[in-house]
Structures are given as structure tokens and as C-alpha cells.
Amino acid sequence: MSNAMPDSVSNIHRRWSLTRINPSSYKISYALSLLFVSTIIFIIQVYHIKTDQIHLLYSILLGQIALTGANFLDFVALHRTPLNKISKVFHVSAFANFLWLFTVILGVTSESLFSKNGSSFNYYLIEGMLLACGLRIGIFTSVFGAGIGRAIGASFIQPLILLFVFENSFSYYRSVLMHPVGLGYGLAFVIISISWTIIADRAGRPGIKSTFGVLQAFLAAWTENKEERMEKISESKAHTEVVKTYIVKFKVVNSDEISIILPEVHPGPFNPVGGSNLPYVLYTLFSKKAIVMHSVSDHSLNIPSKKEVERYIGTFSQASILEKGHTCTVPVQFRIGESSVTGIAFGNTAMVILSMAPKGMEDVPNSIRTDIEQYSSELGFNHILVIDSHNAMGDHLTKTDSDNLLSATKQCMKQ
């Protein structure tokens, strides 16, 4: 087993392994936020103030209470934004407070390396707070859908509350204003964040009015199964295309029909939007006695909405019979290089299945199907069903791959 080629599921896991490194639940994000804030307090109390153990524990407890309350204030401040959920608030809190902690740790490290004796510690603390505010502004506008003014106001709520817990003396705030180095660096990052949100949201114009609007629609569909906004955007960019759907029906004695379905539309774009569940929709349409194949098509032939899926399904009532018969050939298979093609003919209708397994491939280009259809006509076939097996993940076909696949298909059909 150790020498076996990895299967397609393993390939998918390997390719997307980095995307699994994220907070899996709001509980993890909340716990991380508590840890980050407690660590900042520990550094302040032990390294900077040099307090006793009892005061340290009291400060950590106060910080955790303040953080919890501040999270709910964030949730209230972002009320009625498109994607406002307490779980997302906890995620933002974790990322922002990690950035704050990271800045403080860098400051402490530089203090130790350059023997500054804590003289610049306050700069790093206020700079880290403003870096966290800048990050929160970007997330509140892009992910939550808050307006820029509302995002700026909400972004300062939690950091200011925590800052007061960290340093609850007026002499500290006066020292920050009198020596505004950290304040200047932090405010510069806030200004950069505001500028980025404005520029990034307009990046898709004139084709897309709001880049963040697309992001929020995608997140609503992906994380909450609310596909309406994404489908509305998809429909606005879609166009009408004439496609075919081939249905091969097998009549079994004393049993229901069994079908092979080959739609020229492509499943997608992603669950639960549009035709992402199209194979199962067709499978159930044929009483769960069907095999739904992948045609030679790509994501340009995605159905943009469920309404259009219903419209597509409705055209099946207009289907016409192309051929009837009682005979078929034995399956024939040819392999050239990494390319393999399996074919079978039902009367004057041929069906070929293209594969690059175990190497894998992306969607087969339409030019290959066109060449196959032309060659099948020259051989005398009335119809040809070209199936992209999609049985292993891989890259786009190279020129050599395409030539080998086409040659193997021609030999298979000729045989």
C-alpha cells in the first residue's frame, strides 16, 4: 500500500491543506483572543510595570472581562451589516489581538537587543493598538459590509477599552501624546487601511460596482448557504448559450429504465450556487437510476442560478429520439503516454471516455471535442458522446497531452 499512487481525494487534501489552517469555531477564536490579551497584560505587568502576582492576576481577569464585553459591543455596533455574526466578531478579535501581541513582542525584543530599558515600550503598545484598528477597519468593510465611517468607529471600540485596562493612568496617555512616534506610525497604518478599503472596493469597476459586494455574497453562500446575492451577481454577468444534453436509455426486462446522462453544461460554480448540485439534480430527476457524466465543458458553462437550473431541466420535455437499437460493441481501450481512452458504440452512436489518470487533468478543452466530432463523422458515426472522466486531479493539458489524447481517441473509434 505504501507504494500506491495517491487517490484523487488525497490529492485534493494535499492541494488545499493550507486552507484548513484557520479557526474552526468561534470558541477557538474566543479562547485565542483571551490568550493573546492575557499575554499582553502579562508582558505589561511583568516586563514594564514589574507588578506583584496578585495585581497581575487581577489585571488578567479584568482584561478578559473587558474583552468579552467589547466583543458584544462590536456585535451591536455592526448591527444590520450584511454578514454580522458574533462568531465572525470573535474571529476578527482573535486576528486583531494577535497582531497587537505580535507588535508588543517585537517591541520587547528590540528593547532587550538594544538595551533601551523600556523607554520605548509605550510606543509599541499604542502602535500595536492602531495596527489592530487598521486590520479591523479592513475586515469590517470588506467582510462585514459596513460603510467606511461605521467601520472606523466600530474598529476603535475594543482596542480603546483594552488599552484603558492595560494602562489606566492619565500620565500614560499624556506621555503618548508628548512623544507621538508610535502614535504616528500607528495612525499611518490606519490611514493606509482606509485608503486600501476605498481602492480595493473600486478595483473591479466598471465591470463590478463593488468588489467587497462580491466577496460578501460569496461568503454568505459559502459559510451560511445563502446563495441569493451570489446568484443575482452571477445572473447579471451570465449570457445565453445553446447546449445539448445526451441521454442514453437502457431498457431492462421487468425493471425501470437505466440512463446515462451527458449534459454539456458544467457543474458549478460552487455549493450552493446555481448548478453546483446539477449531477444530483439530474440523478434524482431520473428516479436515481442514472449515471451523470462530465462532458467536455468548463466553468464558462456554469448555470448561474437555481432558477436557470429549473429552466434547463424544463427543456428535457422537448427531447427527441436520435437512435434506437439492440446491439453494441465490446469496450475498447487505447493508451498513448499518460492518455487513455475507452470507447463503446451503440449502433451508430459512439461514446468515448477520456482520462489522464493517475496523472490527472483539468477540464478537457473544447477544441479536442470538436476534432473528435469531426473524425467520428468521417468514420460514419451519426453521433458521438465525448466524456471527460475527471477521475484524477491535475493540471491543464499540455500540447503533448492533448495530441496523445486525440490520437488515442481516433484509434479507439477506428477500432
C-alpha positions, 0 to 999 in steps of 0.5 A: 500500500505504501507504494500506491499512487495517491487517490484523487481525494488525497490529492485534493487534501494535499492541494488545499491543506493550507486552507484548513489552517484557520479557526474552526469555531468561534470558541477557538477564536474566543479562547485565542483572543483571551490568550493573546490579551492575557499575554499582553497584560502579562508582558505589561505587568511583568516586563514594564510595570514589574507588578506583584502576582496578585495585581497581575492576576487581577489585571488578567481577569479584568482584561478578559472581562473587558474583552468579552464585553467589547466583543458584544459591543462590536456585535451591536455596533455592526448591527444590520451589516450584511454578514454580522455574526458574533462568531465572525466578531470573535474571529476578527478579535482573535486576528486583531489581538494577535497582531497587537501581541505580535507588535508588543513582542517585537517591541520587547525584543528590540528593547532587550537587543538594544538595551533601551530599558523600556523607554520605548515600550509605550510606543509599541503598545499604542502602535500595536493598538492602531495596527489592530484598528487598521486590520479591523477597519479592513475586515469590517468593510470588506467582510462585514459590509459596513460603510467606511465611517461605521467601520472606523468607529466600530474598529476603535471600540475594543482596542480603546477599552483594552488599552484603558485596562492595560494602562489606566493612568492619565500620565500614560496617555499624556506621555503618548501624546508628548512623544507621538512616534508610535502614535504616528506610525500607528495612525499611518497604518490606519490611514493606509487601511482606509485608503486600501478599503476605498481602492480595493472596493473600486478595483473591479469597476466598471465591470463590478460596482463593488468588489467587497459586494462580491466577496460578501455574497460569496461568503454568505453562500459559502459559510451560511448557504445563502446563495441569493446575492451570489446568484443575482451577481452571477445572473447579471454577468451570465449570457445565453448559450445553446447546449445539448444534453445526451441521454442514453436509455437502457431498457431492462426486462421487468425493471425501470429504465437505466440512463446515462446522462451527458449534459454539456453544461458544467457543474458549478460554480460552487455549493450552493450556487446555481448548478453546483448540485446539477449531477444530483439534480439530474440523478434524482430527476431520473428516479436515481437510476442514472449515471451523470457524466462530465462532458467536455465543458468548463466553468464558462458553462456554469448555470448561474442560478437555481432558477436557470437550473429549473429552466434547463431541466424544463427543456428535457420535455422537448427531447427527441429520439436520435437512435434506437437499437439492440446491439453494441460493441465490446469496450475498447481501450487505447493508451498513448503516454499518460492518455487513455481512452475507452470507447463503446458504440451503440449502433451508430452512436459512439461514446468515448471516455477520456482520462489522464489518470493517475496523472490527472487533468483539468477540464478537457478543452473544447477544441479536442471535442470538436476534432473528435466530432469531426473524425467520428463523422468521417468514420460514419458515426451519426453521433458521438458522446465525448466524456471527460472522466475527471477521475484524477486531479491535475493540471491543464493539458499540455500540447503533448497531452492533448495530441496523445489524447486525440490520437488515442481517441481516433484509434479507439473509434477506428477500432 
